[in-house]
Amino acid sequence: MLPNTNHIQIQKLLQGDEDTIRLLYDTLFPKFASFVKKNKGTYSDAEETFHNALFQLIARAKVKGVSINTSFEAYVFVVCKNLWFKELNKRKKEVRNDGVFELKDETENQITAILAQERWELFEDMLTELSEKCRLLLQDYFNKVPYDVIVKKFSYATENAAFQRVFKCKKQLATLIKNNSKYNELT
Amino acid sequence: MNDELQLKIEQYVSGSMSELEAANFEQLMESSEELKAAVELSKKLNFHLSGTVDDSAIPKNDYTQKLRSFMESEEAQELKEKLRTVQLERRVPKLRSKRRRIIFVAAAAVILFLVSAIGMIYQTEPGTEQLYAQYYTTDDLPSIIQRGSSNTLLEKGAVAFQNEYFPEALAYFNEYEASTEKPDIAVHLYKGATLMELRNYFAAIEEFELAIDSESIDATKGFWFKAMTYLKAGDESNAKYILTNIAEHVWYYNHDKAKELLEKLD
C-alpha cells in the first residue's frame, strides 16, 4: 500500500509513471529553467536540480508520504526553487573556502536536502499559526529593516519595546515548532 | 526555559556575546542537552527567517535510515533511471556554437519581419488564433461542480482545470476514467479542453469525438470544441468543415455562433 500521499500526481510519480514525468518536463521545467537562468544558473543546473528535486520527492513519498495543500505544480516549483537556493549557497561557501569543501556522497546530499525541505515546510506551516502582526514583524526584523522603521510601522513606543516583541514572537514560534511531532525526526 | 536564558540564546546565536561570555555559555551548553537543542532550534529559525539555507547534519533516526535504504534500493535506481530517460527525451536541442545562435536569431528576426509585413499587406480579416480567442470560452463546458457530487476525481479535475493547473487536471481526469466503467461525458469535454490547452491537439480531438459518440444531451458540444481546437491549431479548413456541419443542424450546440464564425472565416 502507498504511504500517505494526498495527491494523485505524487502517487503517479511513485509508480514511475512516465506520462506524469513528461508532463512535468513539458509544463513546469521550462518555467524553472528560466528561473534558474535569472538566478545565476545555467540550463544544465536547472536540469540537475529538477531531476534531484523529483527524486527527493519520490523518496519522501515512498518512505513517509507527502501531503500537500496547494497545487502539485506550485509545490514542485517551491521544492525546486529551495533546492536551487541550497546549491547556490553551497557554491558560495566553496568560493569562500577557496575551493576546499566537504565531500559528501550523493545519498547523504539527497537526505540533507530532503530534511532541509521538510524543515522549511514545517517552519512555514508554523509561521501561519502566529498572529499576522508577529509574522510581519519577524519578516521585517530578519530582512534587516532598521529598528526605527519597525518602531514607526508597528507603533511601538521604543526600539527596546520592538526588540522585546521580536523576541516574544520568535519564542512563540520556537515553542510551536518544538511541540510539533514532525520536528524530532528532522533534527 | 525562562526568558533570561532565552535572551542569552539569542545573544549567543546572533554573535553579540563577548568571547568570554560565549565561552561560558558553551560550557553551560555542554552540561544541558535541553539548552543545546534550544540553541540549535534558534539557529535554524534564524536561517529560515533570514532566507539562508540550513545544512544541518543528518540526524541518526529511523526516518533517515529508511530514506537511505530506499535511495540505495534497486527500485530507487530504476525510478532515477526513468527520470533521466524522460529528461533526455525532453531536452531542448542546443545550438552548437555562439555563431550559430547569432545566425539563428538573425534569421528568426528576418522571417518574423517578413511574416508580419506580408500579414500587414494581405491580412484584413482576423486570423484563426484571434477568432479562437474571441469565441473560445470555458463557459461552454458543462458544469460538474453543481451536479451534487462532492470531492470526486472528476470535480477535482474540473477545479484544477478552472485554476489552469492543466497537468494536474489531466491526471485527475485520467484517474477518474480508470476508476469508472461508465464515465460522465463531461470528462471527455474537460479532458479535451485540457489537452487543447496543453497543445496536444490530436488527443484533444479524440476526446471530443468520444463526447460526440455519446448519447448525452451535451454530445453536440463536442463539435463546437473540435472546431475550437482546429482554430487554435491554425487549421482553418478543418475548422470550417466542422463549423459548416454545426451550421447545418439547427439543434447543434452554438449553431448561431458557428454561422457567425463561418462568415468571419470566409
Interface residues (C-beta under 8 A of the other chain):
Chain A: I8 Q9 K12 G16 E18 T20 I21 R22 L23 L24 Y25 D26 T27 L28 F29 Y43 E47 F50 H51 L54 F55 I58 A59 R60 K62 V63 K64 S71 F72 E73 N82 F85 K86 N89 K90 T107 E108 Q110 I111 T112 I114 L115 A116 R119 W120 F123 L138 Q139 Y141 F142 N143 F167 K170 K171 L173 A174 I177 K178 N184 E185 L186 T187
Chain B: D3 Q6 L7 E10 A37 A38 E40 L41 S42 K44 L45 N46 H48 L49 S50 G51 T52 V53 D54 D55 S56 I58 P59 N61 D62 Y63 T64 K66 L67 R68 F70 M71 E72 E75 A76 E78 L79 K80 K82 L83 R84 T85 V86 Q87 E89 R90 R91 V92 K94 L153 A160 N163 Y165 F166 P167 E168 L170 A171 Y172 E175 L198
